[in-house]
Amino acid sequence: MGNTTGSSAPGANQAANTIFAGATSGVPAPPGFRAQVIADLPTNIPAVNMADAYNTDFLALQYLGSGIKGYVPGNMIYTLNNPQNLGTGIAYYIAVYVPKAATITGCAVFMQGGPGSYTATGYNGIALYGINVGTGLLTQVAASTNNATLWQAAQGILKVPFATPYSAQPAVYYVALLFSSSAIVTNPKAYFIQPTTVPAGMDFANTIRLQCNLNGQNSLPSTVNINTILSGQNQIIYNFLY
């Protein structure tokens, strides 16, 4: 039987990435050509049979240009340290990996080690940046609104919503946190994590770093080149996206 474009016959031309199968869910139905769905996949595929079944830390390091192809199993990039003071006017930039497309309806979240007492000035909040690995340029894609009392939260997990949700594609992003004040009675504290030596100084493109600081800030810039920010720091704020 010859091929007939547009036909649903098994031997006819079909759109790319379609399969011949029954219904995606519910009661049985005659088969036809359709897009594959997650439910079509078996639940017990061995990880060794999946080309991209890497640890997400591994993928994040490669995304930033590292030539790493393997490392000791169980190696951890970070270890948790005690709470430390947030410095006023210091924008902390931290790499965060998003392994699959997701709408970030919340914001960067981090552990707050203790409340601060201060007089706020400028911008106090958190922003999310995309990175152009080829140039090192960070571009702000989402941010929280300015909140003068943000860093006065009690100990616990502090969730900070972005003003607008962001539709993120799989990539490495940078979370930027800024505490800005004109007078301090007690510095706010946050839990920091300690990067191991190797990931902190790996062979990334354009001298990209996993964490770095930008001093003397009372706002978060819309764009900044990571090469102009202070060199990678020994400790970074523990945070995540939701």
TITORMI-133710 format. One record per residue (C-alpha): z, y, x; chain; residue in three letters. Coordinates in pm, whole numbers, plus 50000, padded with zeros to 5 digits. Each point is the difference from the previous one (the first is absolute). Layout:
LOZA;Z;Y;X;A;ALA
...
//
This chain:
LOZA;50000;50000;50000;A;MET
LOZA;49902;50342;50141;A;GLY
LOZA;50248;50281;50044;A;ASN
LOZA;50009;50267;49732;A;THR
LOZA;50183;50322;50088;A;THR
LOZA;50272;50078;49747;A;GLY
LOZA;50015;49646;49861;A;SER
LOZA;50331;49818;49964;A;SER
LOZA;49837;49668;50095;A;ALA
LOZA;50160;49832;50306;A;PRO
LOZA;49678;50025;50203;A;GLY
LOZA;49930;50365;49921;A;ALA
LOZA;50068;50304;50217;A;ASN
LOZA;50355;50127;49957;A;GLN
LOZA;50195;50307;50103;A;ALA
LOZA;50178;49983;50335;A;ALA
LOZA;50354;49862;50009;A;ASN
LOZA;49984;49819;49666;A;THR
LOZA;50092;49640;49924;A;ILE
LOZA;49901;49749;49729;A;PHE
LOZA;50321;49926;49812;A;ALA
LOZA;50173;49988;49665;A;GLY
LOZA;50230;50259;49849;A;ALA
LOZA;50233;50200;50226;A;THR
LOZA;50294;49913;49771;A;SER
LOZA;50085;49867;49655;A;GLY
LOZA;49815;49722;49821;A;VAL
LOZA;49708;49807;50156;A;PRO
LOZA;49657;50163;49965;A;ALA
LOZA;49643;49921;50110;A;PRO
LOZA;49949;50086;50369;A;PRO
LOZA;49800;50298;50116;A;GLY
LOZA;49959;50224;50302;A;PHE
LOZA;50285;50248;50046;A;ARG
LOZA;50212;50169;50267;A;ALA
LOZA;50266;49785;50160;A;GLN
LOZA;50363;50075;49910;A;VAL
LOZA;50327;49919;50176;A;ILE
LOZA;50074;49721;49751;A;ALA
LOZA;49689;49813;50126;A;ASP
LOZA;50164;49945;50339;A;LEU
LOZA;50231;49708;50072;A;PRO
LOZA;50361;50092;50076;A;THR
LOZA;50043;49772;50301;A;ASN
LOZA;49730;50107;50248;A;ILE
LOZA;50142;49952;50352;A;PRO
LOZA;50033;50329;50185;A;ALA
LOZA;49814;49853;50300;A;VAL
LOZA;49689;49971;49779;A;ASN
LOZA;50000;50372;49917;A;MET
LOZA;49837;50222;50263;A;ALA
LOZA;50211;50306;49916;A;ASP
LOZA;50334;49825;49947;A;ALA
LOZA;50171;50203;50273;A;TYR
LOZA;50343;50152;49999;A;ASN
LOZA;49965;50355;49867;A;THR
LOZA;50159;50139;50319;A;ASP
LOZA;49718;49834;50192;A;PHE
LOZA;49732;50153;49775;A;LEU
LOZA;50160;50345;50023;A;ALA
LOZA;49991;49994;50381;A;LEU
LOZA;49634;49897;49998;A;GLN
LOZA;49916;50271;49744;A;TYR
LOZA;50121;50264;50245;A;LEU
LOZA;49765;49869;50266;A;GLY
LOZA;50211;49752;50195;A;SER
LOZA;49817;49710;50158;A;GLY
LOZA;50290;49765;49924;A;ILE
LOZA;49888;49653;49892;A;LYS
LOZA;50331;49813;49999;A;GLY
LOZA;50371;50034;50067;A;TYR
LOZA;50318;49794;50011;A;VAL
LOZA;50077;49856;49652;A;PRO
LOZA;50294;50169;49834;A;GLY
LOZA;49972;50313;50217;A;ASN
LOZA;50148;50298;49815;A;MET
LOZA;49868;50352;50049;A;ILE
LOZA;50321;50174;49896;A;TYR
LOZA;50377;49954;49998;A;THR
LOZA;50235;50197;49772;A;LEU
LOZA;50238;50253;50159;A;ASN
LOZA;50291;50206;49865;A;ASN
LOZA;49946;50324;49803;A;PRO
LOZA;49921;50310;50204;A;GLN
LOZA;49962;50370;49930;A;ASN
LOZA;49674;50141;49866;A;LEU
LOZA;49905;50295;50215;A;GLY
LOZA;49909;50321;49820;A;THR
LOZA;49639;50109;50038;A;GLY
LOZA;49891;49661;50135;A;ILE
LOZA;49712;49833;49817;A;ALA
LOZA;50035;49626;50056;A;TYR
LOZA;49666;49814;49983;A;TYR
LOZA;50023;49622;49951;A;ILE
LOZA;49716;49745;49969;A;ALA
LOZA;50009;49788;49681;A;VAL
LOZA;49751;49722;49924;A;TYR
LOZA;49859;49945;49649;A;VAL
LOZA;49841;49649;50012;A;PRO
LOZA;49807;50021;49670;A;LYS
LOZA;49882;50264;49755;A;ALA
LOZA;50284;50143;49791;A;ALA
LOZA;50094;50308;49803;A;THR
LOZA;50300;50157;50170;A;ILE
LOZA;50174;50130;49688;A;THR
LOZA;50317;50078;50189;A;GLY
LOZA;50035;50132;50349;A;CYS
LOZA;50131;49920;50341;A;ALA
LOZA;50353;49862;49973;A;VAL
LOZA;50260;49970;50273;A;PHE
LOZA;50367;49915;50045;A;MET
LOZA;50233;50299;49976;A;GLN
LOZA;50303;49949;50223;A;GLY
LOZA;50210;50289;49872;A;GLY
LOZA;49980;50332;49808;A;PRO
LOZA;49921;50330;50169;A;GLY
LOZA;50145;50346;49944;A;SER
LOZA;49762;50280;50093;A;TYR
LOZA;49814;50313;49891;A;THR
LOZA;49642;49899;49927;A;ALA
LOZA;49700;50200;50111;A;THR
LOZA;49629;49928;49989;A;GLY
LOZA;49887;49656;49887;A;TYR
LOZA;50225;49698;49959;A;ASN
LOZA;49813;49686;49905;A;GLY
LOZA;49769;49713;50093;A;ILE
LOZA;49622;49975;50031;A;ALA
LOZA;49745;49725;50054;A;LEU
LOZA;49713;50032;50248;A;TYR
LOZA;49685;49801;50056;A;GLY
LOZA;49877;49960;50358;A;ILE
LOZA;49652;50011;50149;A;ASN
LOZA;50043;49745;50278;A;VAL
LOZA;49685;50126;50171;A;GLY
LOZA;50136;50353;50047;A;THR
LOZA;50377;49970;49949;A;GLY
LOZA;49989;50255;49716;A;LEU
LOZA;50273;49966;49735;A;LEU
LOZA;49912;50137;49655;A;THR
LOZA;50260;50046;49727;A;GLN
LOZA;49909;49803;49686;A;VAL
LOZA;50322;50024;49798;A;ALA
LOZA;50332;50183;50013;A;ALA
LOZA;50326;50048;49812;A;SER
LOZA;50091;50337;49856;A;THR
LOZA;50236;50220;50200;A;ASN
LOZA;50361;49903;49926;A;ASN
LOZA;50275;50209;50162;A;ALA
LOZA;50269;49742;49919;A;THR
LOZA;49796;49695;50100;A;LEU
LOZA;50206;49919;50309;A;TRP
LOZA;50332;50039;49820;A;GLN
LOZA;49967;49656;49843;A;ALA
LOZA;50286;49752;50035;A;ALA
LOZA;49968;49685;50209;A;GLN
LOZA;49747;49752;49866;A;GLY
LOZA;49626;49973;49944;A;ILE
LOZA;49848;50342;49933;A;LEU
LOZA;49677;49986;49797;A;LYS
LOZA;49782;50309;50020;A;VAL
LOZA;49704;50015;49757;A;PRO
LOZA;49670;50151;50104;A;PHE
LOZA;49879;50282;49778;A;ALA
LOZA;49687;49794;49924;A;THR
LOZA;49954;49622;50042;A;PRO
LOZA;49759;49899;50273;A;TYR
LOZA;49741;49719;49985;A;SER
LOZA;50028;49844;50345;A;ALA
LOZA;49744;49772;50159;A;GLN
LOZA;50105;49741;50262;A;PRO
LOZA;50082;50204;50310;A;ALA
LOZA;50272;50138;50221;A;VAL
LOZA;50150;50322;49867;A;TYR
LOZA;50262;50233;50142;A;TYR
LOZA;50311;50107;49812;A;VAL
LOZA;50128;50344;50101;A;ALA
LOZA;50358;50106;49920;A;LEU
LOZA;50131;50355;50043;A;LEU
LOZA;50353;50142;49981;A;PHE
LOZA;49990;50379;50023;A;SER
LOZA;50311;50222;49999;A;SER
LOZA;50123;50339;50122;A;SER
LOZA;50366;49892;50033;A;ALA
LOZA;50169;49661;50024;A;ILE
LOZA;50356;49896;49921;A;VAL
LOZA;49924;49625;50016;A;THR
LOZA;49667;49849;50099;A;ASN
LOZA;49858;49748;49754;A;PRO
LOZA;49987;49653;50150;A;LYS
LOZA;49740;49726;49968;A;ALA
LOZA;49972;49645;50128;A;TYR
LOZA;49768;49970;50296;A;PHE
LOZA;49816;49698;50134;A;ILE
LOZA;49937;49928;50365;A;GLN
LOZA;49644;49903;50097;A;PRO
LOZA;49963;49741;50272;A;THR
LOZA;49833;50125;50317;A;THR
LOZA;49664;49825;49963;A;VAL
LOZA;49889;50119;49651;A;PRO
LOZA;50129;50351;50070;A;ALA
LOZA;49762;50042;50291;A;GLY
LOZA;49707;49770;49926;A;MET
LOZA;49631;50051;50070;A;ASP
LOZA;49926;50197;49684;A;PHE
LOZA;49692;50220;49961;A;ALA
LOZA;50030;50370;50092;A;ASN
LOZA;50359;49961;50124;A;THR
LOZA;50113;49933;49641;A;ILE
LOZA;50370;49920;49968;A;ARG
LOZA;50205;49818;49738;A;LEU
LOZA;50247;50286;49976;A;GLN
LOZA;50015;50358;50131;A;CYS
LOZA;50163;50334;49922;A;ASN
LOZA;49872;50353;49939;A;LEU
LOZA;50269;50257;50079;A;ASN
LOZA;50051;50356;49873;A;GLY
LOZA;49870;49940;49648;A;GLN
LOZA;50102;50152;49665;A;ASN
LOZA;49706;49839;49818;A;SER
LOZA;49776;49694;50036;A;LEU
LOZA;49642;50088;50105;A;PRO
LOZA;49702;49883;49796;A;SER
LOZA;49840;49863;50317;A;THR
LOZA;50125;49937;50353;A;VAL
LOZA;49864;49802;50293;A;ASN
LOZA;50238;49730;50113;A;ILE
LOZA;49914;50085;50361;A;ASN
LOZA;50163;50343;49958;A;THR
LOZA;50330;49853;49876;A;ILE
LOZA;50280;49914;50240;A;LEU
LOZA;49969;49662;50166;A;SER
LOZA;50129;49688;49826;A;GLY
LOZA;50372;50006;49925;A;GLN
LOZA;50253;49729;50080;A;ASN
LOZA;50137;49987;49645;A;GLN
LOZA;49844;50061;49661;A;ILE
LOZA;50127;50030;49643;A;ILE
LOZA;49996;49678;49797;A;TYR
LOZA;49768;50055;49704;A;ASN
LOZA;49753;49832;49768;A;PHE
LOZA;49754;50079;49720;A;LEU
LOZA;50025;49893;49637;A;TYR
//
